[in-house]
Amino acid sequence: MLTLLLRVPDKLFDDVPDRKGTSSLKWAKYESSEIIPLWVADMDFRSPVEVTREAQEICKAGNFGYGICPQTLTDTIVGRMSDMYNWSVNQGWVTWLPGMVCGLNVSCRAIANQATQVITNTPVYPPFLSSPSNSGLTCTQVPMVLENDRFTIDFNYLQSLHTKSGDLFMLCHPHNPVGTNFTLNELTQLSEFILERGLYICSDEIHCDLILEDSLKHIPFASLSDEIADRTITLMAPSKTFNLAGFGCSFAVISNPELRRRFKGAMSGIVPDPPAMGFRLAEVAYREGEEWRSRLLHYLRANRDFVFNELLSVKGLTPYSPQATYLLWIDARDLDVDCPFSFFEDAGVGLSNGKDFGAPGFLRLNLGCTYSLLELAAARMKAAVARL
């Protein structure tokens, strides 16, 4: 058994709103049952009070027209990249998007005329697997390898691939669903591969503010060098960190003017701007939400350590402790059942099916809920396996 992080009750996260009957994607899936929804990457916690206060002020005005990004938000992002990640970003490099999945698809569309394939590591967030075909491109999957109970990139496999200059590599960084926070050495090796082959890279860094280990840090891929920045589309958003996904406010950072032109051209006539409220809430979250984020990380660490420790002793399950994100990856292939996803759903726990991530037999568990709900879910999972 592992030593658990001391859990300190925190009313900020122990007390959550009832999301049933609110058109919540996460909770509506099992609304007519007692199944605990721990699937889609959506936290149950209230956003920072500064954010909800701003939303209330906007609602008082009673006008919800089209929006435009305030200069203060762009300035906040530029400052944040410098302060948190030592990454110098020019404000002109920022392009606004209504969502991260949209950004993945636009990235594929932007390079489709000169590319033959999109390369990505599996398992991976499902839109990485579906976006290439939407632009008529082949998706080349590179299975991740396990080293010391941590998933990483198989660089030998990468070197064996046939690539064409202009092909796209899509990186999930930090990685969803396995929770890997890539090291400087790993990112450097990948950057060398990108430059040697003349590839472009789309780096989805939406979970970058959710590093769970104090000893680790996030390194934006584009910050490695000017050469690699010239071939990188970086996708970021406040949505996962501050629970703002419903307001559709994300952005791409692209330093190469020609690549940025192609990206914007791929958006033209199809991709709408974020809503005015999305811009305003994003700015407040980034500017005033750091104390909340610090408390969130402590809460998520305790949740992670508890569930990991509980499932580690369950026969047939091998959980992997994430370094980042609020998602925990579980290998259930040794469980004596036909479909682990359906088995635990029947036991009252709704997880994400690894098949959707390119890994049948695996499961993804969302840690972004109350500790008490996780206790109930873990108890149900253990009891179900004990009955086999």
N, C-alpha and C positions, 0 to 999 in steps of 0.2 A: 504494500500500500504506500502511496506517495504522501508526502507532507502537504497538507492543504494550506492554501493562503487563508489566514485568519479572516473569517467573514464578520464584517461589522455591518449590522442592519443600517440601511439608508432609506429613509422614508421617501426620498426623491425618486427612488427606483422600486422600492417595495410596494408603493401605492400607485397603481396604474389605472387608467380609465377602462371601463367596460366597452370593448370594441364590437360586441355583438350588435347586429342591427344598425351598423354605421356604414354599410357598403365597403367594409374593409376586405380587401382581397384575401388577406391572411386568415381572418376569422370567418368569413362567409363560406369558405370551402367546407367547413364542418359545423356550420351554424345550427343545423338541426340534430346534432349528435353531441355526445360527451367527449369526442376525440380532441385531444390537446393539439392545437396547431403549432408545430415547431418547424415549419417548412420554409416558405419564402423569406428572403433576407429583409425583414421588416421588423424593427424592434417595437415592443409594446409600450415603451416608456414615453412620458411626456417630453416634448422638446424643451430646451432651456426656457425658463420663465421669461427671459428677455425677449425671446422669439414669440411666445404666445401673447405677451403684452403688446408687441408690435402688430401682430395679426389682429388683435382686438381694436387697436387704434385705426387700422386700415378699414376694418368692418364698420366702425363708427362713421367714417366718411361716406360709406355706402356706394362707392363707385368702383367698378371692377373692369375698367377699360384696358386697352392695350398697354404694354409696358416697354420701357427702354432702360437699358442698363445705366445706373447712375455712375458717374466718374468715381465716386467714393468707393463703390464696390470693387471696381477694377484696381484702384489704388490699394485697397485692403488686400486683395489677392496677391498683387505684386509684392507687397510688404510681407505677407505671410510666407510666400515661397522663399524669400530671402531669410527671414528670421528663423523659420522652422527647418528649412532644408538646404540653406546656403546655395540657393538656386536663383540666379539673376534672370528675371523674366521682364521683357519689354511689354508694356501695356498693349501695344499693337499686335502682339502675338496671340491674344486671347479672342477666341470665337465662341459665342454662346450657343447652347443647345438645350432642347427641352428634355433630354434624358441621355443616359449612358448607352443604352442599347441602340438608340438612334446614332450616337457617335461611332459605334462599332460598324454599323451598316454604311454610314457615310464614308468612313475610312476605306472600306472595301470598294465602294463605288468610285472613290477618288482615284484609285490606282488601277481600276479594272481594265483600262485600255492598254496598259503596258504589262500587266501581270498575268501569270498563268495560275498561281496558287496562293493560298493563305496558309501559313504554317502556324500551328499553335500546340501548346502542351496539353495533354489530357491526363486526368480528368480536368474539366474546366466548365465555367459558367456557360450554360447551354447556348446563349446567343453567339458565343464565339464559334460554335459549330454550325449554326444556321446562317449567319451573316454572309459568309463567302458565296454560298449558292444563290443568294438573293441578287448577287452581282455577276452571276455566271462564272464564278471561280471555284476551283477545286479546294477542298479543305484537307490539308495534310496534317495528320495527327501524330504528334511525337509523345509517346507515353513517358510520364515522369518516372524517375527511379527513386527508390527508398534507400536513404543512407542515414544510419543511426536514428531510425524512427522519424525521419524528416524527409519529405518529398522535395526533389530538386530536378533540375534540367538534365536530360541525358545528352551530354555534348557529343559523345561518340555517335549516337544516333543522328544528331543534327548534321555532323560532318559527312555522313553517308548519303544525305539527301541530294537529289538533283534539283538545282534551283536556277532561276533566270533572273538576271538583273532587273530590278523593279518589282519583284515579288514582295509580298507583305508578311511580316511576322506579327502575330497578335499575342501580346504578353499580358497576363493578368498579374498585377504587381502592387501590393501583396496578393497572394493567390487565393482565389475562390474556386474550389471549395476546400483545398487542403491546408490553408492557413500559413503557408510558407512566406516568410519575409526574406527576400533574396539578399544575399551578402554582396559586398563590393566586388569580391572575386568572381562570383557567379555572374553579376551584371557586366563586369569587364569582359569575361569570356564570351558572353552573348554579344556584346557590342563589337568585339573583334570578328565574330562570325557575320554579323550584319554588314560590317564595312567590307570584309573580304568578298562577300557574295553580292554586294551592291543592292541590298534589300532595303525596304522601308520597314518601320516598326510602329505599330499602334500599341501604346502602353496604357492599359486601363488601370489607373491608380486611385480608384474611388474609395478604397479601404485604407489609404495611406495614413490617415489620422488615427487609425485604430491598431497601433502596435501595442501588443499586450505585455511585452517584456521591457523593463526599464533599461536593460543593457543593450537593446537593439534600437536602430533608427531606420527610418525610411530614406532611401536614396532615389530621387527621381531619375529615371533612365536618361532623360535628355540632359541632365546635369553632368553626365560623365565627361563630355567633351563637346566642343563646337561641331566637330565632325559628326558625332552621333546625333546631336540635336538637329542637325540639318536633314536627318532622315527619320525624325521622330514626330509622331502625333501623340501628345499626352492628353489623356482624358481624366478629368477630376470633377468632383461635385461635393457639396456639403450634405448631400441627402442621406448617405449611410451613417455618417458621424453624428449628425444632429437630428435624424429622423424627419427629413423634409422631402422624402421621395415624391409625395403627392403634389408638390408644387413645381415639379418639372424645371429645375434650374441647374444645369450642368455646363461645363465648358471644356474646350480643347485649347491646348497651348501648342502652337506651331511656329517655330522661328523661321523656317525656310519660306520665303515669300511665294515661290512658285508652288510649293506643296500646299501652302495655305490657300492660294488662289484656286487650286484644284479641289480642295476640301470644300471651300465655299461654293464653288461651282456645282459640286455634287449635292449640296444642300438646296440650291436655288429652286424656288417654286414648290418645294416639297416640305422642307423643315421649318416649322414656325419658331418664333422667338419664345423664350420663357415668359410667363405672365409677370405683370408688375409686382404682384405680391411675392412671387418667387424670388425676384431680384432683391426686394427689400428684406425678406426674411433671411436670405443667404447672407447678406451683409451683416445683419444683426448677429447671426449665429457665429460667423467668423470673427467679428469684432468683440463680442461680449460673451461667447460661450465656452471659454477655456476652463473656467472653474468647473462648470458642468461636465465638460469632456473628461477632466481629470478624475472626477468622481465616477463617471461612467466606466472608465477603464478599470478602476479598482473593483467595481461591481462585476464587470464582465470577467475579470481574472478569477474572482471567487466562484462565479458560475462555471467557468471552464474547468477549474481545478476540481470542483465537486463532481461534475458529470463525468469527467475523464476518470477520476478515481473510482466512481461507482461502476462504470461500464468496463473498466479494466479487469474486474474480477468475474465478468459474465462470460461463461463458456460460449465460444463461437463468435464473440465480438472482439475486435481489435480497434480501439479508438486511437486517434492521433491528436495530440494536444496542439492547438494552433498557436503560432507565434504572433499572429495578427488576425484581424476580422473578429466577428462574433459568431463564427460558424465552426462546427466540429465535425470532422470527417471520420466515418466509422466503416471498417471492413467487416462485413457480415457474411462473407462467402463461406465461412466454416459453420455457419448456423444451419442446422438440419431442417431447412424449410425451402420451399420452391421459390418464394419471392419474399425477401426480408422486408421490403417496403409494405407489402400487403399484410404480412404477419404482424408487424407492429401497429399498423393502422387498425387491424382487427382487435388489437390489445388496447386501443384507445390512445395511441400516440401517432400523430401525423407528421412524418419526416419527409425530406426530399429524397426522391428515388435516384440512386447513383446512375442508373441507366441514362437519365437525361443529361448527365455530365460526361457520358462516354465511358462509364464504369459500372456495368451491371454487377449487382451483389453488394454494392456499397450504399451508404446512407449519409445524408447531411443533416445535422441537428442545429437548429437556431438557438443560440444562447441568449438572445436579446429579449428576455422575459424575466419575470420575478423568480427569485430563488425558490419560493414555495411551489411555483408551477413546475420548475425543473425537478424538485424533489418528488412530486407526484408522478411526473413523466418517467423518471428513472426507476421509481418503485414499480410502475406498470411494466416497464421493459424487463426488469429483472424477474418479476413474477411470471411474465409470459414465457420467458426462456426456461425458467425452472419447471414449468408445466410440460415441457417437451419430453 
